[in-house]
Amino acid sequence: MHEGGWSIERGEAGDWKFVAPSGEAIATEPRHPVTGDTLAWLQEWAEERGLDLGPDANLPLWDGTRPDYDLAVAGLLAQG
């Protein structure tokens, strides 16, 4: 079950089809062609945008403690 009418369906060949609420199938091909040197492409892309993608760029800051769900729900309800 997906929110907003989006769905994933299994095709006859066993492949997956992503379907918009309008019933239109979403293309499964990437929007950008795959490059030969993906790392070099990513570094260039980041530099063009002034991003520092060092070894700690994707390091999570979560310390493993249980989230405060009461606080999270109260915050969402306050937005409502």
C-alpha positions as CSV (number, residue, x, y, z in Angstrom):
1,M,0.0,0.0,0.0
2,H,1.4,3.4,-1.0
3,E,0.3,6.8,0.0
4,G,-1.3,9.1,-2.7
5,G,-2.2,6.4,-5.1
6,W,1.4,5.5,-6.2
7,S,2.0,1.7,-6.7
8,I,4.5,-0.9,-7.7
9,E,3.4,-3.7,-9.8
10,R,5.1,-6.9,-11.0
11,G,5.3,-7.3,-14.8
12,E,4.8,-10.6,-16.7
13,A,8.5,-11.0,-17.1
14,G,9.1,-10.5,-13.4
15,D,10.2,-6.9,-13.7
16,W,8.9,-4.1,-11.5
17,K,6.7,-1.3,-12.8
18,F,6.2,2.0,-10.9
19,V,2.8,3.5,-11.5
20,A,1.7,7.1,-10.8
21,P,-1.7,7.9,-9.4
22,S,-2.8,8.8,-13.0
23,G,-2.1,5.2,-14.0
24,E,0.9,6.2,-16.1
25,A,3.9,4.0,-15.8
26,I,7.1,5.7,-14.6
27,A,10.2,5.2,-16.8
28,T,12.7,2.8,-15.1
29,E,15.7,4.1,-17.0
30,P,17.9,6.7,-15.3
31,R,17.5,10.3,-16.3
32,H,21.2,10.7,-16.8
33,P,23.4,8.3,-18.7
34,V,25.8,6.3,-16.6
35,T,29.3,7.7,-16.9
36,G,32.5,5.7,-17.2
37,D,34.1,7.1,-14.1
38,T,31.2,7.7,-11.7
39,L,33.5,8.8,-8.8
40,A,35.1,11.5,-11.0
41,W,31.7,12.7,-12.2
42,L,30.4,12.9,-8.6
43,Q,33.5,14.9,-7.5
44,E,33.1,17.3,-10.4
45,W,29.3,17.7,-9.7
46,A,30.0,18.4,-6.0
47,E,32.7,20.9,-6.8
48,E,30.4,22.8,-9.2
49,R,28.0,23.2,-6.3
50,G,30.5,24.0,-3.6
51,L,29.9,20.8,-1.7
52,D,32.5,19.1,0.4
53,L,32.0,15.3,-0.1
54,G,34.9,14.1,2.1
55,P,35.0,10.7,3.8
56,D,32.7,11.8,6.6
57,A,30.0,13.4,4.3
58,N,27.6,10.5,4.8
59,L,28.5,9.8,8.4
60,P,25.3,9.6,10.5
61,L,25.2,11.7,13.6
62,W,22.7,9.4,15.4
63,D,24.1,7.8,18.6
64,G,21.8,4.9,18.6
65,T,19.4,6.1,21.3
66,R,15.7,5.5,20.9
67,P,13.8,8.4,19.2
68,D,11.4,10.4,21.3
69,Y,8.2,9.4,19.4
70,D,6.0,11.4,21.7
71,L,7.9,14.6,20.9
72,A,7.9,13.7,17.2
73,V,4.1,13.1,17.0
74,A,3.5,16.3,19.1
75,G,5.6,18.3,16.7
76,L,3.7,16.9,13.7
77,L,0.3,17.6,15.3
78,A,1.4,21.1,16.1
79,Q,2.0,21.7,12.3
80,G,-1.5,20.5,11.5
